[in-house]
Amino acid sequence: MFFLEFLEKFNLKLSNLKLFGLILFSLILLNFYNSYLIAKEDINKVPVEILTVRDFVEKNYKEKFYGKSIMARKPHIAYYLNMQFIAMPYSENYSEFIQNVKYNNADYVFVSENEGLISSTENLKKNLLFAESPPDELEVVTSTTNPVTILYKVKNRFLLTTVQNNCYFIVLAVEM
């Protein structure tokens, strides 16, 4: 009873608009405004580091990427560099990662602390996310620092052994 009497004191009576309606309208307006701000922020949140890598490669790298393959967790970098995308499988350690690169015969590898190695182990992150000391099998093409992203070129590709119909084939991918 007391609460109803309290609300009746603040009844605005503007075209039969009651305080409750005004509060409800205000909450809807506030919710709409906050939703707009969140959506605006999400739309503008793009992987800028991928665009930075693309711009560097287009300006400073002589090798053409068309027709080459890149192993990454997400296909964005392959799209921007006009390359064939190879999905990066989960790897427990560095040697398993290199085996995946060999198996998929990738020309390039793209790693990022934001997307590519979130679910990987610390050992793998330690080996791949430091451009200053790249692994022996990989050569740094370019990198960014915030967030850490590195585009690697696979050195000399790899000596691969494949089995087809119980016949062993040894394939050496040579770069020209």
C-alpha positions in Angstrom: 0.0 0.0 0.0 2.7 2.4 1.0 4.5 1.8 -2.3 1.4 2.5 -4.4 0.8 5.7 -2.5 4.4 6.7 -3.1 4.1 6.1 -6.8 0.8 8.0 -7.1 2.6 11.1 -5.7 5.0 11.0 -8.7 2.3 10.3 -11.3 3.1 12.8 -14.1 -0.2 12.6 -15.9 1.2 13.8 -19.2 -1.3 12.5 -21.7 -2.1 9.6 -19.4 1.6 8.7 -19.3 2.3 7.3 -15.9 5.6 7.1 -14.1 5.9 3.4 -14.9 5.5 4.0 -18.6 8.2 6.8 -18.5 10.6 4.5 -16.6 10.0 1.6 -19.0 10.5 3.9 -22.0 13.7 5.3 -20.5 15.0 1.8 -19.9 14.2 0.8 -23.5 16.0 3.8 -24.8 19.0 3.2 -22.5 19.1 -0.5 -23.7 19.0 0.6 -27.3 21.8 3.1 -26.9 24.0 0.5 -25.1 23.3 -2.1 -27.8 24.2 0.4 -30.5 27.5 1.2 -28.8 28.4 -2.5 -28.4 27.5 -3.2 -32.0 29.5 -0.2 -33.3 32.5 -1.4 -31.4 32.2 -5.0 -32.6 31.8 -3.9 -36.3 34.9 -1.8 -36.1 36.9 -4.6 -34.4 38.7 -6.2 -37.4 41.9 -8.2 -37.5 44.0 -5.1 -38.3 47.2 -7.1 -37.9 46.2 -9.2 -41.0 45.8 -6.0 -43.0 49.2 -4.8 -41.8 50.8 -8.1 -42.9 49.0 -7.9 -46.3 50.2 -4.3 -46.9 53.8 -5.2 -46.0 53.8 -8.2 -48.3 52.3 -6.2 -51.2 54.9 -3.4 -50.9 58.1 -5.2 -49.8 58.0 -8.9 -50.8 59.0 -9.8 -54.3 57.6 -13.3 -54.4 54.1 -13.8 -55.8 51.6 -15.6 -53.5 49.0 -16.5 -56.1 48.6 -20.3 -56.2 50.7 -20.8 -53.1 49.3 -22.4 -49.9 49.2 -21.0 -46.4 48.5 -22.8 -43.2 46.6 -20.8 -40.6 43.8 -21.2 -38.1 41.3 -18.9 -39.9 41.1 -18.2 -43.6 41.4 -14.4 -43.4 45.1 -14.2 -44.3 44.7 -16.5 -47.3 41.9 -14.4 -48.6 43.8 -11.1 -48.3 47.0 -12.6 -49.9 45.1 -14.5 -52.6 46.4 -17.9 -51.5 45.1 -21.4 -51.0 44.0 -21.9 -47.4 45.0 -25.0 -45.3 43.4 -25.3 -41.9 45.9 -25.5 -39.1 45.1 -28.6 -37.0 45.6 -28.6 -33.3 49.1 -29.6 -32.3 50.4 -30.7 -28.8 54.0 -29.7 -29.5 56.4 -28.2 -32.0 57.4 -31.5 -33.7 53.7 -32.4 -34.2 53.1 -29.0 -35.7 56.0 -29.4 -38.2 54.7 -32.8 -39.1 51.3 -31.2 -39.9 53.0 -28.6 -42.0 54.9 -31.4 -43.9 51.8 -33.5 -44.3 49.8 -30.6 -45.8 52.8 -29.4 -47.9 52.2 -25.7 -46.9 54.3 -23.0 -48.5 53.6 -20.5 -45.7 52.5 -20.5 -42.1 50.6 -17.7 -40.3 50.4 -17.7 -36.5 48.8 -15.2 -34.3 48.5 -14.9 -30.5 44.9 -13.8 -30.9 43.5 -16.5 -33.0 45.9 -19.2 -34.1 47.5 -20.4 -30.9 44.9 -19.8 -28.3 44.2 -23.5 -27.8 47.9 -24.6 -28.2 50.4 -25.5 -25.5 52.9 -23.1 -24.0 55.7 -25.1 -25.7 54.3 -24.5 -29.1 53.7 -20.8 -28.4 57.2 -20.5 -27.2 58.6 -21.9 -30.5 56.3 -20.0 -32.9 55.5 -16.6 -31.4 59.0 -15.1 -31.2 60.1 -13.6 -34.5 63.5 -12.9 -33.1 64.4 -16.6 -32.9 62.4 -18.4 -35.6 62.5 -22.2 -35.8 65.0 -23.8 -38.2 62.3 -25.0 -40.7 60.7 -21.6 -40.9 61.8 -18.2 -42.1 60.1 -15.0 -41.0 58.6 -12.9 -43.8 57.0 -10.3 -41.6 55.6 -9.9 -38.1 53.6 -7.5 -35.9 54.0 -6.9 -32.2 50.6 -5.9 -30.8 49.1 -8.5 -31.2 52.0 -10.8 -32.1 51.5 -12.2 -35.5 54.1 -13.8 -37.7 54.0 -14.8 -41.4 56.6 -17.6 -41.9 57.9 -19.0 -45.2 58.6 -22.7 -45.1 62.2 -23.2 -45.9 63.0 -25.6 -48.7 59.6 -27.1 -48.2 60.2 -30.6 -46.9 61.2 -34.0 -48.0 57.9 -35.9 -48.0 57.2 -39.5 -48.2 53.7 -40.5 -49.4 52.1 -43.9 -49.8 49.7 -44.7 -52.7 48.6 -48.2 -53.4 51.3 -49.7 -51.3 54.0 -47.8 -53.3 56.3 -45.3 -51.6 57.0 -42.0 -53.3 59.5 -39.5 -52.2 58.7 -36.0 -53.2 61.1 -33.1 -52.8 59.4 -29.7 -53.2 62.0 -27.3 -54.7 61.4 -23.6 -54.8 62.2 -21.8 -58.0 
